[in-house]
Amino acid sequence: MEVILRADVPELGRRGDIITVKAGYARNYLLPRKLAMEATPGNRKQVADMKAAGARREATEMTAAESLAAQLAEITVELSAKAGESDQLFGSITAMDIAEALEAKGFSIDKRKVQLEEPIKTLGEYPVPVRLHREVTGSVKVVVSREE
C-alpha cells in the first residue's frame, strides 16, 4: 500500500515522502495516528504543492540564517564572573547566559540553539557555535573575564 507521510517517522522516511508499506501497518499504525495518508492522485498533488511552498520557505529561512550568521561572526559577547586565582570560575557560563547576553545586544537566539558542549568554567576567549538553521551554523566569540 502506498502512503504519503505527514510527519517524519524514524526508520521510515521524512514528511512528504511517498512510501510503500504493508497494508496492516498503514491501517493499524500510520493512518490512525495521522502519521500518513493514502497516496491518492488528489493527495499526491496536494503534497507536491506543499513541497513547493516548503522549498520556497526553506530558501528564505536559509538566507535569513546566513545573514544572521554573518552578523554573529562580528559580535563579541563579554561576560564576567567571579574566579579564583587559578582562573577557575566559581560558577560556570552556560548556554542560557550566552543567549541572554546576545538578547541584550539585540539578537533573539534561543538557548537551545547555542551549541555549548559543556559549560565554560575558566577565564578566556571561546568560539561558541550557534545553530541557526539545519544547514547553517554561526559562531560567536565569548570572552569570559574576571568580575571586579
N, C-alpha and C positions, 0 to 999 in steps of 0.2 A: 504494500500500500504506500502510495506517495503522499507525504505530508510536507507542509511548509512550517518551519519553526518560527514561533512567535517570540521566543526568548533563547538566550544561549543555554544549551544543555551540555554539560560536561560529557566527554567521550562520544558525543553525537554530532554536534555542529553548532554554528552560530545563528543568530537571529536572521531570518530571511532565506536561509538555505533550504533547498528542496531536496529531501532525502527519501530513501525507500526504507521502510521498516516493516516488521511483521504486523499483520492486521490486529492481533491481540494486544500488542504493545501500544499501538496507536489508540485503539478503542479503550483500553483499560488504564493507561497511564498518561499518555501525552494529551489526548483530547480532553478528558475530564479536568485536568489540571491547567488547561488553557495554555499549554506549552507549545501546541501546534494546532494547525487547521488543515483540513483536507486540501489537496492540491487540485482544485477545480480551475477551469480556464479563467473564471472571474477573479478568483483569489490570486492566481498567478499574475494577472495584470495589476491587481492592487499592490502586490508585493513589489513588482517591477517599479511602479510609481513611487512607492515608499523608499525603495533603494536609491532611486534617482534623487529624491528630496534629501535623503540621508547623506548621499555623497556631496551634494551642494553644501549642506550644513556642516559636514565634516571638513570641507575645504575652508570654509570661513572660520571655523573654530581653530583649525591648524594655523592659519595665517595670523589670527589674533594671538595664539600661543607663541608663535615665533617672534612676533614683535614684542610681546611681554618678556620673553627670554632675553632679547637684546637689551631691553631696559634694565632687567635684573642684573645683567652682566656688569653694568656700570655702577651698581649700587654696592655700598659697603655698609653693613649693619654693625654698629658698635654697641656692645653690651658690656656692662661692668658688673663684677660680682666680688664678694669677699673671698680672699685667697690667703693661704698660709705662706710661709717663707719659701717653700719649695715650688711655688707657683701652682699648687694644687688648690682647686676651688673647694670651699666648704660645702657648697651645694653642687648644682650642675646646670648647664644650659640645655634646655630641651627644645624640641620642635615647636612647642607652643610659645616659648619665649621668642624664638626667631620669627614666628608668624605674627606675634604681637608687635615686634619691632618693625616688621615690614608694613603692618597695618598703620603704624604711626607715620611711616614715610609715604602713605597713600596707596599702597598695594594691598588689594584684598586677596590674600592667599590663605587657603585652608591649611590648618596644621598637619593634616594627613598627607598633604602634597609635599611637605618638607621631608626629604628623604635622608634623615639623620639616622645612621646605623645604630649609634649609641650616643647617649648624652655627652656633651663636651664637659670634661672635668678638669682641664688645665687651661692656663692662660695661653694666648697665642692667636694666630690667624688661621682660619679654616675655610676651605671652599665647601659650600654645602649645596648639594643638588636639590632642585625643586622640580618636581614632575608636573608640568603644566598641561600636558596632553599625552595621550597614549604613546605618541611618537616624538614628542618634544620635551626635552629636559633642559632647564636653565640652571644657572649656577649663581649663587650669591656669596660674596666674601663676608665672613663673620669674623670680627675682631673682638676677642674677649680680653678686657683689661682689668686691672686691679681697682676695686672700689676704694675711693679715698675716704 
